[in-house]
């Protein structure tokens, strides 16, 4: 699918009375590689992988390194015991985001949306909100189509890679994708989705990629909770009529520019940020001594 900028996409949606998901589906079908049934079948498989990831994560998984695992289950127990701050969709989204990303760290099957390190954000938001919004299966598939289309636009205009643009390009992009899709699912317009995307991405500009011991676990998994909650709040702001003073395309371009200016040490190399704190270095040495990885391998 060739992705235009959002200004053009929103203009076309308004002109043709299309939702974002309908626009992105039409663009995908225009390529002639898949028919509508095939696209929906692919989205259904993706959704099933997300659902299974949440199920596995909530049962409790452990990564090979031992750095992560079991937190989704801890959040579930916390909710069931009664959070002193009260239960909410936000806590549910955070829990499900952790569940999926813990499955990723445990080498399970996930749907990279848009990357493995940010794979908890989109399912966290969708699977937390679908019952509240009374989304049928097709609406859930449309949610994923919108996320995918938005991801294409962001990737073409900026980056989806932590190595190229920092975690803002991974969790930031995932959060922006989910925010835009959630607005549509809640009955909002493409115009509002564009503002939700911009607000969500703005909130995470400059986020570094600094994985401890070069593993996609710390701080990646917990950042997925931030991405999920940020997406939901950005969607609510847009639905309330709050707009981004900076146009969505300029926000995306700014993210790309920030990524290019970001030092290499803060772009997935584990040479800076949290990865170089005393505790992180201690963890790295311990894992090396235990034979979990060869420090000289990429």
N, C-alpha and C positions, 0 to 999 in steps of 0.2 A: 504494500500500500504506500503510495506517495503521500506524505503528510505535508499539508500546507501549514502556514502559520495560523494561529488561533483567530486572528482578526478575520481572515478570509473564511475560515471554517464557520465561525459564528454568523458571519454575513450570509453564507450559503444556507445555513440552518434556518435563519429567519426568512430568507427569500423562499425556500422550498418547504417551509413548515416542517422541519425535521428535528428530531431529538439528536443529541450527539451520537448515541449508539446507532441510530438509523443512518446518520451520515457516514460514520466509520464503516458500518457494514456495507453500505453502498460502494464506498471507495474500495473496500476489499474485494467485493464481487466484480468490480470493474477490471481488476487485474486478470480475471478469467482463470485463475489457478484453482479456485474452489467454488462450488455453488453454496447457496445459503445453508442447505442441510449439512454440508461438510463443515462449514464454519461453526454452526451451532453444536455439532457433534464434538468438535475440538474444544469449544468452550465448556461443554458438559464434562469432558474428561478432566479439564483443568479444575473445574469446580469440585469434582469428586476427589481429586488429589488434595485439594485444600481441606475439604471436610475430613478426609482420612488423617491428614496431618494434625488437625485440631484434636481429633479423637486420640491419636497416639500420644500427642504431647500432653494431653490432660491425664492420661494414664500414668505418665512419667517415663521419660527417656534420659539417657546419660550419654554424653559425648565420649569419644575414645580418650581424649586428653584428661577428662575429669573436670575441666574448667566450667562446664555448664551442664544443666539437666535438673529436672525436678521442680523448677520454679513455677511452671504453669500449674502443676498440681498443688503447689503451696498456695498460689493465688486462689485456686478453686476451693481449697479447704477454708481459706480466709473468708471468702464470700459466703460459703455455706454456714460458717460459724457466726456470721453477721458482722460486717465491717462497721466500725464505730462511725465511719463517715457516710454510711449508707450505701446500698447497692446502686449501680448505675450502668447504663450502656457503655460508658467510658471504661469502667473497670472490666466489663466483659470483653470489650474490644482489646484492651491491653492483655488480658489473660490469653485470648485466642491468638493474638499476635506472637506472644512468647511461645505458646504451644507449637506453632508452625516453625518458628525459627529454631527452637530446640531440636525439633526433628531434623532440620537442616544440619545443625551442628553434629547430630548423631548419625549423619550420613544416610538419612532416610530420604524418601521421595518427596519433593516439594515442587511447586510451580514458581519459577523465578519471575517475580512481578515487581520490578523489572529484573532484579538480580537475586541470587541466592541469599545474600546478606540482608536484603530488605524484603524477603519473601513472606514475612508475617503481617505486613501492614495491610495489604489489600484484603486477604481473607479475614484478618482481625476485624476490619470495619464491616465487610459484607456479612459475615456470619453472626456478628453481634446485632446488626441493624435489620436484617431481613424480616424477622418476625414482627418487629415494631412497625415496619413499613408495609407489612402484609405483601411482601414481594413473592409472586409466583415464580416458578422455575425459569420461565422466559425472561422475566425481569432481572433475575440473578445473572443469567447469561448476558443480558444487555449491559449489566454493570461491568462485567469482565470485558466486553467489547469496547465499552467507553474507556476503561482503564488502559486497554491495549492501544487504542487509538491515541490517547493522550500521551502514553509512553513513547509512541513513535514520533510524535511532534517534538517532545522534549529531547529525545535522543538525537533527532536530526538537527535541532537548533542548538543544542548544547552537548550534554553527555549523560549517560546512564552508568558510567564506570567509576568506581571508587579510585582506581589507579589513575584515571584521567582527571577526575573532578572532585575527589573527596567524597565523604559520606553524604554530602548535600545532593550529589548526583544519584545516590542509591536510595537511602531512606527519604531524602527530600523529594525526589521524583516519585517514589512510591506513595508518599503522603499526598502529593499534588494530584496524582492519578486517582487515588481513592476519594479525595475531596470532590473532584469534578463529577465522578460517577455517583457519589452519594447525593449530590444536589439533584441530579436527574432522577434518581430513585425516589427522592422525596417530592417530586413534582415540580422541581425548579426548571428554569430555562437554560439553554446553552449559554446565554449571556451571564447568568448567575454562576454556572459551572466554570466559566472562564475566570471569574473573579475569585471563586473558591480555590481554583488551582493556583492563581497568583498569590493569594493570601497564604496558603499552605506552604508554598515554596519559599516565599519571602521569610517566613518564620524560621526556616532552617538553612538559610544562606550562610555559607562559611563553615558548615559542619565538616570537621576533619575526618579522615579515615585513618585511624591509628590503632589497629588491632593488636592486642597483647599476644606475643609469641607468634605473630603472623597468622593467627587462627581466627576464623569468622565466628567468634563467640563473645569475647569481651572487648569492647562494650557493645558490640553489634546487636545482641539479642535484646537488651533493654532499650536500645534506641528504637527498636521496632514499636515498642509501646508508645514512645513519644510520637512517632510517625502516625500511628493509628489515631491517637487522641487529637493530635494536631489536625488531621484530616477532618475529623468529625466537627471540631470547633470551627474550622475554616468554612465547612459546608453550612453550618448554622449561621455564621455571620453573613454569608452570601445570601442565604434564604431570607434573612432578616432585612436585606436590602443594603448591607454594608458592601462597599466596593473598594477595590484596590486602587489607590491613587496612581500607581505605576501600572501601565497596561501589561497584560499577561505575557505578551511576546517579549517585552522589554525585561520582565522579571526572569524569564527563561534565559535570555541572552546574558543577563547579568550573572546568572548562575554559571554559565559557561565561561564567562570572563574571569570570575572569581576562581574557578577551578584551574584555569591556566596560570593565574598568578600565585596559586597555592604552592608552597615549597614541596619538593618531592618527598621530604620527610613526613609530610602530613597526607600523603596520598598512597595509602595501602602498603607502604614499605616497612612499617613498624620501626622507623628510625626516629620518630618524634612523638609528641603528645603523650597520651596515656601509656603507649607502648614502651616509653623510656622512663617511666616512674620507677622508683626503687622496688616497689612491690611487683610491678610487671617484669622487671629484669630478674627478680628472684624466681618468679613463676617460670620464666623462660629457661633459666638454668636448671630448675628442677625437672622440667619436661625433657630437656636435653639429656640430663643424667639418667632419666628413666627410659630413655630410648624411644620417646614418642615421635621424634622427628630428627632428621639430620639438619643441624643448624646451617650447614653450608649449601643445602639444596634451596632452589628458588621458592 
